[in-house]
Amino acid sequence: MTLAIAGFARFPPELLVVLAAALLLWPPVHRLLLRLTAWCFEWGAFRTALALTRVLECLPLAAGMRSFLWREELYAHSALGHTTTAVAGARRLADHAKADSCLPCANCAINIFINAGLYLEALDIERGWQGPSNPPDPSAARAWALVRFNLVEAVYNLGSWEAASARLSNLEEVARGDAFLWNFFPIQRAWILAHTGRGENALGALAQVDWKRLPRLYRSEAHFALAASLLAVHRYEEARREARTGLKHARRVSSTRNGLFLLGRITVAAGHPEEALRFFEAGAAHRYQGQGGDGLLAWGDCLAELGRHDEAREAWRLVLTRDKQSGAASRAASRLRRHGQGSSNEGLRAAR
């Protein structure tokens, strides 16, 4: 290192500063730094990706590059659990996407809204959108397919599983034309099948997945889909192993929290409600608190099964606070009406 630095000693410091500034003003350097930012995000190095976005914000980027940078910054915030910051940016991004017909920006806003439990806001982006031109530009057609594919999640989180299944089926042909999307298609289908009591069909769908081609960032979701499918056919030990494997692969904070809730659901189904509470409580106390209505609802049901009715009511109230747009919220409200409001529990209130 000393020898390397010594090689520059004959150059005036002012010249080195000028050269460094010139490099930072050079568009190919901007593209390189943007690729590095995206690579860091894809490998789960979200803090590094966010730090790079802050450096890039100071550079004179072209309009297209700045749009890409904005998306990467918001994705990093969302992955780290900075939900308020991510949602505020997603609202501005959604306005930009509608005004400029920018499908990648629309997709980013949709993902962030869904991750925050704002399913109606995600679906609102689609309203009035005409989609790509006909015949479509290939990149625009792919982006439009991703938008519609991701909105399937918004629909089933609202509690409309059959409507989500119909939406997904309508995308099957276009998904076949894209290797990336087609590899995720059976994972989404399996998740829906598992949650509508068709576990064997869900396992059959997952047999089509090429696991080696799954991006590192989303491997946990594939394992969780397999765990949910195994749970649906009462293969509890295998389901537990898959959920734990998913947790090991988890990179985003939302994935970790979702894995904890899934382990709770598996454990209570296996007949161990006291043990399941440990997972539910860890999930409820986790710093990521977007979505999660189904897990909180299951926590309340587990507590009710154990006769801890005040605590169960408090868990159901959390569904209404944290995932109020979800289908789970309407079920939680129904349970609260049926069981009465009752008294609150300080221990559960601390988990808010």
N, C-alpha and C positions, 0 to 999 in steps of 0.2 A: 504493500500500500504506500509506504514512504517513497519507494522508487517511482511508483506511478505518479504520485503528486509532484515529485521532483521534476518530472518531465515537463511539467507546465510552468516551472519556475521562471523560465526565460520570457514568458508572455506577461505583459503588464496586466495587473489585476482588473483594470478597467475594461480591457479587451475581453477577458474571460467573462465578465459580467454581461457585456454586450452580446457575446456568443451565446451565453445561457439564455438571455432574454429573447434572442432571435430564434432559438430552438423552441421556446415556449410559445412563440407566435406562429410557428410553422404548422399548418393543418395536418401533415402526416403524424406529427408528435401528438396532436390532439386525438387523432384516431387511435393511435397506439395506447394512450392513456385510457381512452374509453373502452377499448378491448380489455385492458387490464382490469378496469373496474367491473366489467361484466363477468370476467373470469373469476374474480374474487367473490362476487355474489353467487355464481353458480357452484362454487366450492364451499359456500357457507361462511366465508370470511366477511361477514356483513359490516363489521366495524371498520375494517380496512377499506372496503368498498365505499362506505360513507365518507371516510377521510379523503379518499381520492376524489369524490364528487365535490368536496369543499375546495380542493385545489383547482379542479377544472372550472368551477364557477367563476374563478377570477380571470380565466383566459377568454380571449375573444373568439368564441366558438361560432361556427356557422349555425344557422337556424335549425337545420336538421339534427346536428350534433347536440345542440342545447336541449332539444326536445327529448332526445335519447337520454341525456344526462339527467333531466328532470325525472324521467321514469325510473332510472336506476336508483336515484336518491330516495324516491318514495317507496320503492320495493324494499330497499335496505331498512328504512324506518319501520315499515310494516313487519318485516322479518324479525327485527329486534324487539318488537312489542311496543314501539313508540306510536300507538294507535291514534292518539289525538293529532299528532303532527302529520301522520300519514293521511288521515281522513281529510284534514284541512287542505292538504295539497291535492288530494284526489278530487275534491270538489272543484278546485280551480282547473285541474286537468280535464275533468268531465266537460266543463264549459268550453275549454279549448278544443276538445275532441269533436264536440257537436258543431262548433263554429267552423272548424277547418277540415271536418270529415277525416280526422286522424284516427284510424283504427287501432294502431298500437297504443295510443294514449287512451282510447276508450277501453281497451282490454286491461290496461294497467289500473285505471280507475275502478273498473268492475271488480278486479281481483282484490283491491284494497277495501272496497265497500263490503264485499262478501266476508272478508277476513275480520271486519269490524262488526259484523252482524247487521249491516245496512242493506238487506236484500232488495228492498223496494227501490232504493236509490240506484242499485246496480241494474235492475230491470228497467228503470226509467231511461237509462242511457240508450237502450235498444229502441225505445219508442220513437217513431218518426224517422228512423234510420233506414235508408233505402238499400244499404248493402253495396257491394262493388258493382261496377258497371257490367253490362252484358254485351259482348263476351268479357268476362272479368280479367283484370290483370292478375297473374298468378300470385304475387305477393299480397295483393289486396284480398283475393279470394281466401288465402290461407289465414290472414288476419281476421277476416269476417267469420271464418269457421271457428277460430279460437274464441272469439267473442261469444258466439252462440253456445260453444261447448262449455265455457266457464259459467254461463248463465244457468246451465242445468243445475249447478250447485245451489244457486240462489233460489230456484223453484222448489227443490226438495227441502231446503232449510225452512221455507215457509210452510212446510207440511204437506206439499202437493207431490207425493211420490209418483203417482201414476202420470201426472202431467209432466214431471221431469223425465220419466221413462219415455213418454211419447216424444218429447223434445230431442232426447238422445237418439231415438230411432230415426228421426228425420235427418239426423246428421251422419248416419252410417255411411252413405255412399260418398259424401265429400271427405269423410275421415279416411276412407280407404286410399285416397289419393295422396295422403300425407303420412309418411312413415312415423314421424314423431307423434302426431295426433292419434294415429291408428293404434300405437302401442299403449296409449292411455285410455282408449275407448273401452276396452274390456274392464279396466279398473273402475271407471265410473259406472259401467253397467253392473259390475259385481257389487258395488256399494249399494246401489238401488235395490238389486235383487235380494241382498242379505237383509236389508231393512224392511223388506216387504214379505219376509218369510219364505224366500225361495233360495235357500242356502246351497242346495246341490247345483242349481243352475248358476249360482254365483261362482262356485268353485270351478265349474266348467268354463265359464267366461275367463277366469284368471289363468286357466291353462294355456290361453293364447298369448299371454304376455311374454315378451322377450326381456327377462329381468336384467340381462347384461347391458341392455341399451337404455335402461332407465337412468335419467340424470340423477346425480348424487343428491341433489336438493329434494327430490320427490320420492326417493326410495321408501322413506318411512310411510308415506301414504299408501303405497302398494302393499306393504306389510300389514298396515292397519285394515285395508280392505280384505286381505286374506284372513286376518284374525276375526273380523266381523262375519265373514262367510262361514268360518269354522264354528263360531259361536251360534250361528243360525241353525247348524246341524248338530249342536250339543257336543261338539268335540272340544271340551273346555281346556284340557291341558295343552293341546296343539294351538288353540286360540291364544292361550296365555303366552306361549313361547313366541308366537308371531308378533304379538303386541309388544313384548319385551324387545324383540329384534327391531321392531319399528322405532322404539324409543332410543335404541343404540344408534340408529341411523338419523335420528331427528336432528335437524339443523335450525329450523325456525322455532321460535318460542311457542307458536301456536301448535306446532306438531307435538312438542313435548307435553303441553297441557292436554291435548286431545288424546294422546297415548295413555296418560294417567286415568282419564275418565273411562277410556275403553277397557283398561285393566279392571277398573271398578265394576263395570257392567259384566265383564266375564266372570269375575270372582263371585259376585252376588248370584249370577245364574248358576254357578257351580255349587251353590248352597253354602257359601261362607260369607254371610253378610257382615259380620264383625271385622273380618279381614278386609272386605271390600271398602269399608269406611276409610281405611288408611289411604287408599288410592283416591277416593272421592274427595277427602279433605285436602290432600296434596294438590289435586286439580283445582279445587275451589280457591285455595290460597295462592295459587300460581299467579305471577305478575301479569300474565296475559289473560285478559278477561273478556275478550271479544267472543262472539258466538257462544258455544258451550251449553246451550239450553238443554239439550238431551242429557248431557252428563249431570247437570245440576238437578234435573227432574229425577233421574235415576238415583241420585244421592238422597233426595227427599223420600223417594219410595223405599229405599233401603232403611232409612231411619224409621219410617212408619212401620215397616215390617218388624223392626226391633222394639216397637212400642214407644219410641222417642218422638212423640207427636208434635210437641212444641218446636223441636229442632227440625222436624220434617217440614213444618209450615214455613219456617224461616228459609230453608233451602229452596222451597218452591217460590218464595218471594224473590229470591235472587234471580230466578229465571226471568221474572218480569222486569227486573232491573238491568240485567246484563245482556239478555237476548230477547228483547221485548217484541221483535218482529217475527220471531220464529213460531213454527207450529207447536214447539214445546211450551211456549208461553201460554197459548190457549189451553193446553192440557194442564199446566200448572195452575192457571186461574180456576179451572174446573175443580181441581183437587182442593184448592183453598176454600171454594164455596161449599164443597161437600163436607170438608172436615172443620169448617169454621176458622176464623182468623186466629183465635187463641192468643197466647202470650208469646213474646219474643224471647230469643235465647242469646245471651251476650256472647257466648263462644262463637256462634255462627256469624253474628254481626261483625265480629272481628275479622272474618274472612273476606268481607267486602273490600 
